[in-house]
Amino acid sequence: MANRIFQGTAVVVAVICSLGSLTDGVRAQEDEFGGTGKPLASFVLATDKFSEKAASVLNHLSRENFSRASEFSLMDIRAFLEEDAGDPRLTALQKAREMLRSGKEQYDNLELDAAIDELNKSIEEFRKAAGRLGGGEDYLEALLYLGAAHILSGDNERGTESFRTVAMFDKRKVLDPKVFPPSMIEIFDKTKEDVTSSPVGTVLVKSNPTAAEVYLNGVFKGITPLTLVKVPEGMHFIRVEKDGYLPWGQQVEFYATHEETAEANLKETLGLSKFSGECKKVLSDLDEDPPKKEAVQFGEWLRVERLMLTSVKQRGDEVVAEAVLIQLQPPKKLAFKTTEFNLTSSNFLARADAFFSSLYRKVDIPAAEGGGKKDTPLIVAAAKCHSDSDCSTGEVCDNASGSCIPYAPEGEQWYEKWWFWTIVGGGLAVAGGTTLLVWYLVQPDVGAIEFTF
């Protein structure tokens, strides 16, 4: 199923609140505005329905960018809006981590039966916390120790099954030779090979509201509605997140024989109403100096000292982006930039990332390269790679960028569609028949013409 992220004429306004931090003298020279070490908060807002998916993709790109920047400490906006939410999954997650620590200690002491019991309980609690697992590192650690404990106890079948669950979650996972013996690493590597050759299935992920981020086994895949493809048969975790809503999570079993559907009904947080109201006040007049009062008040509510606002106007595949960096006290415009790019450009993601970086560093935005198909879904790289085997399930290695990207089969061209040739064939048949009839009436003694298609 084609996943169209950008549709129609749209305007996206990205609101990114930021505060620089200096780590050393070199960083102080690079940061011409002299950061004070306060956290940076970033988020993107869509001003209409057409912009929702675009806004969500840009939201993810901006946060990925600032999370890599050593100048900043990225503020967790979703946690800020979830204050006093009282999510029971957080309690289950804390309990699971405590059991994991206990199970690891018992494993280290070769108390294998006790370790197996404690690690099994830990895994059950992790599964109750679906939606709060993040990248799933603790969950995978519990499975690895459980598999190792089974194998040391002589139960290779159960040990291999735990290893298979790990490989299903993340086939890039490797065992630490300082913790696991070579024979166990060999079993794990063989299990990963088996998972790679397993039949694959698909699942359609929907959400209410739409335009939410989708994570498969902790890896960002795209924006709802989204079809996940090339996923090995078995149990996987799906997580769906959106600003102002509690994260949704569920274990989903994939089958190669038919498409599954997972629908996330997201619950509003207590801070959603105020958040939405404040955001609507800062969607225009970005180039003012000093910044308008609403922008300053918005930054103060978020408890930051700098505010970065980005306005993105979309016309078809063409985008014009304007960004301003301001400080709140005293209110002052520090930088203003604008750029244009095409959403179907082969290096759109790199150009968008450079655009965000150019707001706080001296970075040149590369020229657009090539053009993609309009039906090609926008995808976000998850990790560096050399081949498909370096990527997570449902991803392939993009040779051009050297990054893992969600697998998306190319759609048929218009001239490959069945209806195109039906129309053409029908039209030619009628035209040919008419020509034949006229010719026959005019020259009945010459004979018949054989028309082939």
C-alpha positions in Angstrom: 0.0 0.0 0.0 1.5 3.4 -1.0 1.9 5.7 1.9 1.6 9.3 0.8 3.1 11.7 3.3 2.7 14.9 1.5 -0.7 15.7 -0.3 -2.0 18.8 -1.8 -1.3 22.4 -0.9 -0.2 22.7 2.6 1.5 25.0 5.2 3.5 23.5 8.0 4.7 25.6 10.9 7.5 24.1 12.9 7.9 25.5 16.3 11.3 24.6 17.9 12.2 26.0 21.3 15.9 25.9 22.0 18.6 26.8 24.4 22.2 26.3 23.7 24.8 24.9 26.0 28.6 25.1 25.9 30.7 22.0 26.6 34.1 23.6 26.2 36.1 26.5 24.8 35.9 25.1 21.2 32.1 24.9 21.5 32.0 28.4 22.9 33.7 29.7 19.7 31.3 27.7 17.5 28.2 29.0 19.3 28.1 32.7 18.4 25.1 33.2 20.6 26.7 31.9 23.8 24.4 29.2 25.1 23.7 28.9 28.8 23.1 25.2 29.2 19.3 25.2 29.4 17.3 22.4 27.6 16.1 22.6 24.0 12.5 21.8 23.2 11.5 21.0 19.6 8.2 20.3 18.0 6.4 20.9 14.7 2.8 22.1 14.1 0.6 21.6 11.1 -1.9 24.4 10.3 -4.3 22.2 8.3 -5.2 18.6 7.6 -3.1 18.4 4.5 0.0 19.2 6.5 -0.3 16.7 9.3 1.9 14.0 7.9 4.5 16.5 6.7 4.5 18.1 10.2 5.0 14.8 11.9 8.0 13.9 9.7 9.6 17.3 10.2 8.9 16.9 13.9 10.9 13.6 14.0 13.7 15.1 11.8 14.2 18.1 14.0 14.4 16.1 17.2 16.8 13.7 15.6 18.9 16.6 14.6 19.0 18.4 18.0 19.5 15.1 19.9 22.8 14.7 18.1 24.0 18.3 18.7 26.3 18.4 21.7 25.4 22.1 22.1 22.0 21.2 23.4 20.2 19.0 25.9 16.9 18.0 24.2 13.8 18.6 26.3 11.3 15.7 26.3 8.2 17.6 25.3 6.0 14.5 25.5 7.0 13.9 29.1 6.4 17.6 29.9 2.9 17.3 28.6 2.3 14.0 30.4 3.0 15.4 33.9 0.7 13.7 36.5 -0.6 11.3 33.9 -0.4 8.3 36.2 0.3 5.7 33.6 0.3 2.2 35.1 2.7 1.0 32.4 5.5 3.1 34.0 5.0 1.1 37.2 5.2 -2.2 35.3 8.4 -0.9 33.6 10.0 -0.1 36.9 9.1 -3.4 38.3 10.5 -5.2 35.2 13.8 -3.4 35.5 14.1 -4.4 39.2 13.4 -8.0 38.4 16.0 -7.9 35.5 18.7 -6.7 37.9 17.8 -9.5 40.3 17.8 -12.1 37.6 21.2 -11.0 36.3 22.7 -11.3 39.7 21.4 -14.8 40.1 22.7 -15.7 36.6 26.2 -14.3 37.5 26.1 -16.5 40.7 25.0 -19.5 38.5 21.7 -19.8 40.4 20.2 -20.8 37.1 16.7 -22.0 38.2 16.2 -18.8 40.2 17.5 -16.6 37.4 15.1 -18.3 34.9 12.1 -17.7 37.2 13.0 -14.0 37.8 13.8 -13.3 34.2 10.6 -14.8 33.0 8.7 -12.6 35.4 10.7 -9.6 34.2 9.8 -10.3 30.6 6.1 -10.5 31.4 6.2 -7.0 33.1 8.1 -5.6 30.1 5.3 -6.8 27.9 2.7 -5.2 30.1 4.6 -1.9 29.6 4.3 -2.0 25.8 4.4 1.6 24.6 6.9 2.6 27.2 9.8 0.3 26.2 11.5 2.9 24.1 14.2 1.2 22.1 13.6 -2.0 24.1 17.2 -2.4 25.4 16.2 -3.7 28.8 13.6 -6.1 27.3 16.2 -7.6 25.0 18.7 -7.9 27.8 16.2 -9.9 29.9 15.6 -12.2 26.9 19.4 -12.7 26.3 20.1 -13.6 29.9 17.0 -15.9 29.9 18.3 -17.7 26.8 21.8 -18.0 28.2 20.4 -19.4 31.5 18.3 -22.0 29.6 21.3 -23.1 27.5 23.6 -23.4 30.5 20.9 -25.5 32.1 20.9 -27.8 29.1 17.7 -26.6 27.6 18.9 -25.5 24.1 15.4 -25.4 22.7 14.1 -22.8 25.1 17.3 -20.9 25.0 17.2 -20.7 21.2 13.6 -19.5 21.4 14.6 -16.6 23.6 17.4 -15.8 21.2 15.0 -15.9 18.3 12.7 -13.3 20.0 15.7 -11.1 20.3 16.7 -11.5 16.7 13.1 -10.9 15.6 13.2 -7.6 17.6 16.6 -6.4 16.3 18.6 -8.5 13.9 21.6 -6.1 14.3 22.0 -7.3 17.9 25.3 -8.9 18.8 26.4 -10.7 21.9 29.1 -9.3 24.1 32.0 -11.9 24.1 33.0 -10.6 27.6 29.6 -11.9 28.9 28.7 -14.8 26.6 30.9 -17.8 25.7 31.8 -18.5 22.0 29.5 -21.5 21.8 26.5 -19.4 22.9 27.4 -16.6 20.4 27.5 -19.2 17.7 23.9 -20.4 18.6 22.7 -16.8 18.6 24.3 -16.0 15.2 22.7 -19.1 13.7 19.3 -18.0 15.1 19.7 -14.6 13.5 20.3 -16.3 10.1 17.2 -18.3 10.5 15.1 -15.2 11.3 16.5 -13.5 8.2 15.2 -16.3 5.9 11.8 -16.5 7.6 8.6 -15.7 5.7 7.6 -12.1 5.9 4.2 -10.4 6.5 2.7 -6.9 6.5 0.6 -4.9 8.9 -1.3 -1.7 8.4 -1.0 0.7 11.4 -3.7 3.3 11.9 -4.2 5.8 14.7 -6.8 8.1 16.1 -5.8 10.9 15.8 -3.8 10.4 12.6 -0.3 11.5 11.7 1.4 9.8 14.7 4.9 8.4 14.7 5.2 4.6 14.3 8.0 2.6 15.8 8.5 -1.1 15.1 10.6 -2.8 17.8 11.9 0.6 18.9 12.8 1.8 15.3 11.0 4.7 13.7 9.2 3.6 10.5 7.0 6.5 9.5 3.7 8.2 10.1 0.2 6.8 10.4 -1.6 5.5 8.4 1.4 3.3 7.5 1.9 -0.1 6.1 4.8 -2.1 7.5 6.3 -4.6 5.1 8.9 -7.4 5.0 8.5 -8.2 8.7 9.4 -11.8 9.7 6.5 -13.9 11.0 6.3 -13.8 14.7 5.6 -11.4 17.6 6.8 -7.8 17.4 6.2 -4.6 19.3 4.5 -1.6 17.7 4.6 1.8 19.4 2.6 4.9 18.3 3.4 8.4 19.7 2.1 11.9 19.1 2.7 15.2 21.0 0.0 15.7 23.6 -1.1 12.1 23.8 0.0 9.1 25.9 2.1 6.6 23.8 0.2 3.5 22.6 1.9 0.1 22.4 1.0 -3.4 21.6 2.5 -6.8 20.7 1.4 -7.8 17.2 1.9 -11.2 15.6 2.7 -11.0 11.9 1.8 -13.7 9.3 3.0 -14.1 5.8 -0.4 -15.2 4.5 -2.4 -12.0 5.1 -2.1 -8.4 6.2 -2.7 -7.6 9.9 -4.2 -4.3 11.1 -3.2 -2.5 14.3 -5.2 0.6 15.3 -4.1 2.9 18.1 -6.6 5.0 20.0 -4.4 7.6 21.6 -5.5 9.1 25.0 -5.1 12.9 25.5 -2.7 14.1 28.2 -3.7 16.8 30.7 -1.5 19.3 29.0 -2.9 18.9 25.5 -5.5 21.7 25.6 -3.1 24.4 26.8 -0.4 23.1 24.5 -2.7 23.4 21.4 -3.9 26.8 22.4 -0.4 28.2 23.0 0.8 26.8 19.7 -1.8 28.6 17.6 -0.6 32.0 18.8 2.9 31.7 17.4 2.2 30.6 13.8 2.9 33.9 12.0 5.3 36.9 11.7 8.4 35.0 12.3 10.8 37.7 11.1 9.8 40.3 13.7 12.4 42.0 15.8 11.9 42.1 18.7 9.8 38.8 18.6 6.2 39.2 19.2 4.8 38.8 22.7 3.0 35.5 22.0 6.3 33.8 21.1 8.0 35.0 24.2 5.1 33.8 26.4 5.1 30.4 24.7 8.8 29.9 25.4 8.4 31.0 29.0 5.6 28.4 29.5 8.0 25.7 28.2 10.6 27.0 30.6 13.3 27.7 28.0 15.4 30.7 27.2 15.5 30.4 23.4 12.9 29.8 20.9 13.3 28.5 17.3 10.3 28.8 15.0 10.3 27.3 11.5 7.5 28.0 9.0 7.3 25.6 6.1 4.9 26.4 3.2 4.2 23.6 0.8 2.9 23.9 -2.8 2.6 20.5 -4.4 6.1 19.0 -4.0 7.8 22.4 -3.6 8.5 23.8 -0.1 9.7 27.2 1.2 11.0 27.1 4.7 11.7 30.1 6.9 13.3 29.8 10.4 14.0 32.3 13.1 16.0 31.9 16.3 15.1 34.2 19.2 16.1 34.7 22.8 13.3 35.4 25.3 15.0 37.7 27.8 15.6 40.3 26.6 13.4 39.4 23.5 15.7 39.5 20.5 15.9 37.9 17.0 19.3 36.2 16.7 19.1 34.6 13.3 16.7 34.2 10.3 17.1 31.8 7.4 15.0 30.7 4.4 15.4 27.9 1.9 13.5 26.0 -0.8 13.5 22.3 -1.6 11.6 19.6 -3.4 10.0 16.9 -1.3 10.7 14.2 -3.9 14.4 15.2 -4.2 16.6 12.1 -3.6 18.5 14.0 -0.9 15.5 15.7 0.7 16.2 14.2 4.1 19.9 15.3 4.1 18.8 18.8 3.0 16.2 19.1 5.7 18.7 18.0 8.3 21.2 20.5 7.1 18.5 23.2 7.2 17.9 22.6 10.9 21.7 22.5 11.6 22.1 25.8 9.8 20.0 27.5 12.4 22.7 27.1 15.0 25.9 26.2 13.0 27.5 27.4 9.9 26.2 24.7 7.5 25.6 24.9 3.8 22.4 23.3 2.6 23.2 21.0 -0.4 21.5 21.5 -3.7 18.6 19.3 -4.5 19.5 16.1 -6.3 17.2 14.3 -8.8 13.5 13.7 -8.4 11.5 10.8 -7.0 8.1 9.5 -7.8 5.2 11.3 -6.3 3.8 8.1 -4.9 7.1 7.2 -3.2 6.8 7.5 0.6 9.1 9.8 2.5 11.4 7.7 4.6 13.7 8.5 7.4 17.1 6.7 7.8 17.4 4.6 11.0 21.0 3.6 11.0 24.2 3.4 8.9 24.7 0.2 6.8 26.7 -1.5 4.0 24.1 -4.1 3.1 20.5 -5.1 3.9 21.8 -7.5 6.6 23.0 -4.5 8.6 19.4 -3.2 8.9 16.5 -4.0 11.2 13.5 -6.0 10.1 11.4 -4.3 7.5 14.3 -2.1 6.4 16.7 -2.2 3.5 20.1 -0.5 2.9 20.0 2.6 0.7 23.2 2.5 -1.2 23.1 6.2 -2.1 23.0 7.4 1.6 24.5 4.4 3.3 21.6 4.3 5.7 18.8 1.9 6.6 15.5 3.0 5.3 12.0 1.4 5.6 11.3 -1.0 2.7 8.9 0.5 0.2 8.2 -1.4 -3.0 8.1 0.8 -6.1 4.7 1.6 -7.3 3.7 0.9 -10.9 4.1 3.6 -13.5 0.9 4.8 -15.2 1.9 2.9 -18.3 2.2 -0.3 -16.3 -1.4 -0.1 -14.9 -3.9 -2.7 -16.2 -6.5 0.0 -16.8 -4.1 1.9 -19.1 -3.8 -0.9 -21.5 -7.4 -1.8 -21.3 -8.3 1.8 -22.4 -5.6 1.8 -25.0 -6.5 -1.6 -26.3 -10.2 -0.7 -26.4 -9.5 2.6 -28.1 -7.3 1.0 -30.7 -9.8 -1.8 -31.3 -12.6 0.7 -32.0 -10.3 2.9 -34.1 -9.1 -0.1 -36.0 -12.6 -1.5 -36.5 -13.9 1.9 -37.8 -10.9 2.2 -40.2 -11.5 -1.3 -41.5 -15.2 -0.7 -42.0 -14.6 2.6 -43.9 -11.9 1.0 -46.0 -14.1 -2.0 -46.8 -17.0 0.3 -47.9 -14.7 2.3 -50.1 -12.8 -0.5 -51.6 -14.8 -3.7 -51.2 -13.0 -5.6 -54.0 -9.5 -5.3 -52.6 -10.0 -7.7 -49.7 -9.7 -7.7 -45.9 -7.0 -6.2 -43.7 -5.8 -8.2 -40.7 -5.5 -5.9 -37.6 -3.4 -7.2 -34.7 -2.7 -5.6 -31.3 
